Amino acid sequence: MRTTLSLDDVLIKELMEVTKAKTEAIHLAMSESVRRKKLEGLKALSGKIHLDLDWRELEERELKAQEERERRWRGHR
């Protein structure tokens, strides 16, 4: 997508020095900003969600399911 933006020249020059490319620099900055906002959202959930999961039981179920899939796969060869 093409767009026109008013950006701080000094900041853009510094970003370009680090990344060596203007478009790549902007993409990197945008993706980092999105990543940080998502992390902030996850941090905001801290202590608000309680998951009562038994990871050992879940792992055991997954291993059994995996064994069953492998058994079925071998049977179709």
N, C-alpha and C positions, 0 to 999 in steps of 0.2 A: 504494500500500500504506500502510495506517495502522499506526503503531507508537508506543509510548511510550518516551521517552528521558529520561535525566537529563543535562542539558547545563549548562555553566557560564553563569550568567546574564550576567555581565559580557561574556563573549566573544560570546554571542548578541546582546546589545544593540549591541555594536560592529559585528558583522556586519550587523545590520539597519540601522544608520545608513549603512553603505556601500551596501547594496543596496536599501534602502527597502521590503523585504518579507521576512517571516519564511520562508515556504515557499521562495521563490526563493533566499533566502540559504542555506538548508540544501541545496538542490539544487546550488547553485554550489559550496559547500564539498565536498560529496560528489564531484562530478564532478572537481574540482581534485585531490582526494585520489587518486582512481582514476588520473587522468592522471599524477600524480607517481610512483605505484607502478609504472605501466607503463614510465615513463622509467627508473626505477631498474633494472628488469629488463633493459631494452635496454642500459643502461650496463654492467651486469654481464657482458654478452656481448662487450663490447669486447675485441678481440684473440683471441677464442676461435673465431671463425668466419672462414674464408677462402673468399671467392668469387672464383674465377678466371673472371671474365666479361670479354668484349670488348664494351664498350658500343657501339662503332661498328658491330660486326657485328649486334648485337641491334637497333640503331636501323635499320640497312639492311633487316633482315628485316621489321621492323614497317612500314616505309614501303612495301615491296613488297606486303605483305599488305593494307595500306590501299588501295593503288592497285588491287589485284585486286578488293577488295570494292566499290570505287567503279565499276570497269568492269562488274562483274556487276549492280550496282544500276542503272546507266544502261541496260544491256541489257534490263532488265525493264520499262522505262517504256513 
